[in-house]
Amino acid sequence: MAEIRTLHDAVAELIHDGDTVAMEGFTHLIPFAAAHEVIRQGITDLTVVRMTPDVVYDRLIGAGLVRKLVFSWGGNPGVGSLHRFRDAVENGWPRTLELDEHSHAGMANRYVAGASGLPFAVLRGYRGSDLATRTDTVSTVTCPFTGEELAAVRALNPDVTVIHAQQADRDGNVQLWGLTGVQKEAALAAKRVLVTVEEIVDVLEPRPRGIVLPGWVVTAVAHVPGGAHPSYAAGYSVRDNDAYAAWDAVSRDRDAFRAWLKDHVYDGSEPR
Amino acid sequence: MTTDATAPAGSPGAPEAGWTSDELMTVNAARALSGARTCFVGIGLPSTAANLARHTANPGLVLIYESGTLGSKPTRLPLSIGDGELADTADAVVSVPEIFNYWLQAGRIDVGFLGAAQVDRFANINTTVVDRGPGRPEGRLPGAGGAPEIAANCGRVLMVLRHSTRNFVRRLDFTTTVGHGTGPGDRERLGLRGAGPTAVITDLGILRPDPETAELVLTDLHPGVTVGQVRAATGWDLRVAADPVTTAPPAEAELATLRALKAAGRSAA
């Protein structure tokens, strides 16, 4: 059964230097508070995995904690570029960033393979794209029944997957609803799973479109209300589009970014 | 990046300054969705056009977003493909692996609607990196997202982007997403099952692939735009249809609806 821990202790125990970490949530339910705790603890040399790196990985990358990024779309949704990501890729600041770049369909299927205990997944994809020339995790496979050539993508099995959910009960069973993205697959593909939640309840009431992760596949749960901000948790908060827009100016400038990190992350303005 | 380029009076595309060149583009992109049943919608310009179509040319259009929503009916323009309203107003919400595998890959979606950073004469797309010259690092773009598989597996593809020599290039720096490859037969050879791009709608006009050569040809001009202006904004020697047509000016209802959608999006953001 999952243990209920403080965010500080859960991050310290589950995430280590050099780990491969997936923090998923497709625009909705992005585990920002957990990422900020990783920054505060200075856990480094990480390989980070996310379909959409989003502002959450822009911060980790800018903080210098990321060695390699596995992803499929690296923009600030509806706003523009991720400037810390671009600065790392284009200028190696604050350190060089290795990329393993895919399409969304490829990334989704890599998690499906990982969750299914398979070494790879098959899809109709990548054909004719230069993407396959820059990664060793895309290949082709011939269908043994029809002879058709299809794309093969290597399974993703993170050391740790971190997600944010609306609720958990006291046994660590977790429920999330609304846009649930690829979180179920990312969690089941990982060796360890950390879930931050808006609320801990006595009884999980089944929700329309909800998915439940039983406590026995979750390593730790931390109670972190608002832990998705500026992303959101349906039923608890709305997406802070102004904060996403404001990140553009902060992240363009290295000094402004550092000042922001000091004020909003290192000085611990969030619950621990 | 998301701000409108307001055309000054007398400039191409805005003969009486009754609309902006971006509005011309979006209105024509929405009209291109007439008759479609289902549309896989990219964020940005395609989402604006698809939402306008649902309020004008095609009220029954089923909007599908890669965040996992089938049949979204937002009343304001979403800022991201994961805005809560897309899920709250949807007929069904599914996981991301399901949207890509069961719905897109299985060939259930009529139209894929994409934006692009760079397009070449065969409507191939680059959204990954741009070459900035000798001794300089590649310029980084966001990447592929859903586009390669959207373009491969939808029945047909529409593209919408602003017209300039920066966007319409002789040679892509990187092929992220295949349109018509290197010409006729390439899609079949690669096993891409949909028809590929059938129209590229810009702020100056509309380009469509020649049925024989698959090369983009200028077939439509927006009101007040000349062939010379379009050719000057294209990075290759653009072919022009024998008798290009002029698109109908935006109707009052189209403009009013578009402006209301955008205003509602801004006030919610």
Interface residues (C-beta under 8 A of the other chain):
Chain A: F26 T27 H28 M51 T52 F71 S72 W73 G74 G75 P77 G78 V79 G80 S81 L82 F85 R86 V89 E90 N91 E101 H102 S103 H104 A105 A108 N109 Y111 V112 L123 R124 G125 Y126 R127 G128 S129 D130 L131 E148 E149 G178 L179 T180 G181 V182 K184 E185 R209 Y232 A234 V238 R239 N241 D242 Y244 A245
Chain B: M1 T2 I43 G44 E66 S67 G68 T69 P78 L79 S80 I81 G82 D83 G84 L86 A87 D88 V93 S95 V96 P97 F100 N101 L104 Q105 T128 P137 E138 G139 R140 P142 G143 A144 G145 G146 A147 P148 E149 A152 N153 F174 T175 T176 T177 V178 G181 D186 L190 G191 L192 R193 A268 A269
